[in-house]
Amino acid sequence: MKTISVGFIGAGFSAHLHVEGLKKVHGVGVRLAAVTASRPERAAAFAQAHRVAKTGASWQELVAEPGIDVVCLCVPNALHAPIAVAAARAGKHVICEKPMTGAFGSAGGPAGPERARRERERALESVGEIERAVRGNGVLLLYAENWVYAPAMAKTKRLLKEAKGAIIDIRAEESHSGSHALRSRRRETAGGGALLMLGSHPVGAVLHLKAYEGEIAGTGPIRATSVTAEVAALYDSDAVRRAGHSWLVSDWQDVETWSNLVIGFSDGTKAVVTASFAMLGGVRNTFEVYTTNAVYRGAMTPNDGLTAFTPDADAFGTEYLHEKIESRTGWISVAPDEDWVRGYPQEMQDFVEAIAQAREPLSGLVLASGVVDVIYAAYVSAAEGRRVDLDRS
C-alpha cells in the first residue's frame, strides 16, 4: 500500500482530533504533509507540535498541492462545501467534519415555515453540488462521523448480527452545556443550533444502524421516510431569565439550544434523537437500541470505566478529565482514553485504508447526505408543526 499524504485545512479542536487519530494508523503509511489555517501562527504551532512537513498560505494553495492525497476539512461549517468541491475538483479525497454542509449566510427573514423551507432547499442544493464534485472526479468523501466507529457501536453491530433480532426502537442523544466558539452560536455561520451541531452525531448513528440492519437481514435498504421535530431556544425562555446566573453558555443568536425529533423508517420502526446545548455535567453521548430479542445501551461519554473524587479544584492540575465538565470537584467520570472510546482513531484507520484500497469508507457520502436531509427536514417539521415526509417534502 502507498503512503497517504494528508493536508490539514484548519488547526483547531477537530484538527487535533484528526491528527492524533492519524498518528495511530497502522498497516498503511501516513505522511502529515501540510497545514494551513486562517491564523498563520496557529498553523505554525500545529505543524511544530505534530511534525507536519510544512505550512501553507491558504487553503487554495494546499488544495492545489500535487503531492497531497487527502485534505482534512477542520473549518467552520460554512466553509465545508466550497472547500470540499474545490478539493474534489483538484482530485483530492476529502475528510469532512460534521455536518457535511447546510444553509449559511443570511437567514432571509424571521424564523418560521417559509424560512425553514428555503433553508432546506439551500442545504440540499449544497449537498447536490458536493455529490457531483465527488462522484464526477472519482474521489472519496470520508465523513468524520466518529459515532459509527465507537467501540460500543461496533460491538452492538456484531451482537445484532449474531442475535438476528429486528430493531424496532432507537434512542440516541448528544448534549452538553454549549459551544464556546462564536461561529457556532450564530445561525449565519453555524447553519443551525443544537440539532445540526450536536444532533448530526446521533442522527448519523441511527441512519447507519438501520442501513446496517437492512444489509445483514438481506431486506434491502431501510430508509428514513419521515421526521417529526420540536426545537426550542431555551436561552430565551422565562425560566432562564428568572434564574439569573447560569452555568450554561449564553449569547446565542437565532438558533435552537434544544431539540427532539422522531425519525420514521421504511420498515415501520422509529428512532428518537435528542440534542441539547442546555445540559450541565459534560458531554453526553449515549444510545439505546431496542430489538425484538435484545436491548443494547451504549455510553461513550460519560463513561464509568474510571471515576474520581476530590474536593480540591486544583488536585488534578492540568490533567484531562472529561470534555466540557464545568467543575473539577466532586465525583468525576474520568476518560482514560476518550478519543478511543468515541471512535476517532478507528475512524482515521478506516479512512486511510479506504483511500489506499480505493473502496468506500464505513462512513461516507451517502451517510453525510442523509444526515443533512433529515436535519433540515426536521427544521421544517418544527416550523410547520407537522410530520415531514422525506420523499415528498
FENRA-V947727 format. One record per residue. N is the residue number from 1. RES is the residue in one letter. PHI is phi as a letter, one per 30 degrees, with the letter a starting at -180 (999 if undefined). Layout:
[[N	RES	PHI] [N	RES	PHI]]
//
This chain:
[[1	M	999] [2	K	d] [3	T	d] [4	I	c] [5	S	c] [6	V	c] [7	G	c] [8	F	c] [9	I	c] [10	G	j] [11	A	b] [12	G	c] [13	F	e] [14	S	d] [15	A	d] [16	H	d] [17	L	d] [18	H	d] [19	V	d] [20	E	d] [21	G	d] [22	L	d] [23	K	d] [24	K	c] [25	V	d] [26	H	b] [27	G	i] [28	V	b] [29	G	d] [30	V	b] [31	R	c] [32	L	d] [33	A	d] [34	A	a] [35	V	b] [36	T	b] [37	A	a] [38	S	d] [39	R	c] [40	P	e] [41	E	d] [42	R	d] [43	A	d] [44	A	d] [45	A	d] [46	F	d] [47	A	d] [48	Q	d] [49	A	d] [50	H	c] [51	R	h] [52	V	d] [53	A	e] [54	K	a] [55	T	c] [56	G	c] [57	A	d] [58	S	a] [59	W	d] [60	Q	d] [61	E	d] [62	L	d] [63	V	d] [64	A	d] [65	E	d] [66	P	d] [67	G	d] [68	I	c] [69	D	d] [70	V	b] [71	V	c] [72	C	c] [73	L	d] [74	C	c] [75	V	b] [76	P	e] [77	N	e] [78	A	d] [79	L	c] [80	H	e] [81	A	d] [82	P	d] [83	I	d] [84	A	d] [85	V	d] [86	A	d] [87	A	d] [88	A	d] [89	R	d] [90	A	d] [91	G	i] [92	K	c] [93	H	d] [94	V	b] [95	I	c] [96	C	c] [97	E	d] [98	K	d] [99	P	d] [100	M	e] [101	T	a] [102	G	a] [103	A	c] [104	F	b] [105	G	i] [106	S	e] [107	A	d] [108	G	i] [109	G	k] [110	P	d] [111	A	e] [112	G	l] [113	P	e] [114	E	d] [115	R	d] [116	A	d] [117	R	d] [118	R	d] [119	E	d] [120	R	d] [121	E	d] [122	R	d] [123	A	d] [124	L	d] [125	E	d] [126	S	d] [127	V	e] [128	G	d] [129	E	d] [130	I	d] [131	E	e] [132	R	d] [133	A	d] [134	V	d] [135	R	d] [136	G	d] [137	N	c] [138	G	i] [139	V	c] [140	L	c] [141	L	c] [142	L	c] [143	Y	d] [144	A	d] [145	E	c] [146	N	d] [147	W	e] [148	V	d] [149	Y	c] [150	A	e] [151	P	e] [152	A	d] [153	M	d] [154	A	d] [155	K	d] [156	T	e] [157	K	d] [158	R	d] [159	L	d] [160	L	e] [161	K	d] [162	E	d] [163	A	d] [164	K	i] [165	G	d] [166	A	c] [167	I	d] [168	I	c] [169	D	a] [170	I	b] [171	R	b] [172	A	b] [173	E	b] [174	E	b] [175	S	b] [176	H	a] [177	S	d] [178	G	k] [179	S	d] [180	H	c] [181	A	d] [182	L	e] [183	R	d] [184	S	d] [185	R	c] [186	R	b] [187	R	d] [188	E	d] [189	T	c] [190	A	c] [191	G	i] [192	G	l] [193	G	c] [194	A	e] [195	L	d] [196	L	d] [197	M	d] [198	L	c] [199	G	d] [200	S	e] [201	H	d] [202	P	d] [203	V	d] [204	G	d] [205	A	d] [206	V	d] [207	L	d] [208	H	d] [209	L	d] [210	K	d] [211	A	d] [212	Y	d] [213	E	e] [214	G	d] [215	E	d] [216	I	d] [217	A	d] [218	G	i] [219	T	c] [220	G	i] [221	P	e] [222	I	c] [223	R	c] [224	A	d] [225	T	c] [226	S	a] [227	V	b] [228	T	b] [229	A	b] [230	E	b] [231	V	b] [232	A	a] [233	A	c] [234	L	d] [235	Y	d] [236	D	c] [237	S	c] [238	D	d] [239	A	d] [240	V	d] [241	R	d] [242	R	d] [243	A	d] [244	G	i] [245	H	d] [246	S	b] [247	W	d] [248	L	d] [249	V	d] [250	S	c] [251	D	i] [252	W	d] [253	Q	b] [254	D	i] [255	V	b] [256	E	d] [257	T	c] [258	W	b] [259	S	a] [260	N	b] [261	L	b] [262	V	c] [263	I	c] [264	G	c] [265	F	c] [266	S	d] [267	D	c] [268	G	i] [269	T	c] [270	K	b] [271	A	b] [272	V	c] [273	V	c] [274	T	c] [275	A	b] [276	S	b] [277	F	c] [278	A	b] [279	M	b] [280	L	d] [281	G	j] [282	G	j] [283	V	d] [284	R	c] [285	N	b] [286	T	b] [287	F	b] [288	E	b] [289	V	b] [290	Y	c] [291	T	b] [292	T	d] [293	N	b] [294	A	a] [295	V	b] [296	Y	b] [297	R	b] [298	G	c] [299	A	b] [300	M	d] [301	T	b] [302	P	d] [303	N	b] [304	D	c] [305	G	d] [306	L	b] [307	T	b] [308	A	b] [309	F	b] [310	T	a] [311	P	d] [312	D	c] [313	A	d] [314	D	c] [315	A	d] [316	F	c] [317	G	h] [318	T	c] [319	E	d] [320	Y	d] [321	L	c] [322	H	a] [323	E	d] [324	K	i] [325	I	d] [326	E	d] [327	S	b] [328	R	c] [329	T	b] [330	G	i] [331	W	d] [332	I	b] [333	S	d] [334	V	c] [335	A	d] [336	P	d] [337	D	a] [338	E	d] [339	D	d] [340	W	d] [341	V	e] [342	R	c] [343	G	j] [344	Y	d] [345	P	d] [346	Q	d] [347	E	d] [348	M	d] [349	Q	d] [350	D	d] [351	F	d] [352	V	d] [353	E	d] [354	A	d] [355	I	d] [356	A	d] [357	Q	c] [358	A	h] [359	R	b] [360	E	d] [361	P	d] [362	L	d] [363	S	c] [364	G	b] [365	L	d] [366	V	d] [367	L	d] [368	A	e] [369	S	d] [370	G	d] [371	V	d] [372	V	d] [373	D	e] [374	V	d] [375	I	d] [376	Y	d] [377	A	d] [378	A	d] [379	Y	d] [380	V	d] [381	S	e] [382	A	d] [383	A	d] [384	E	c] [385	G	i] [386	R	b] [387	R	d] [388	V	c] [389	D	d] [390	L	d] [391	D	d] [392	R	b] [393	S	d]]
//
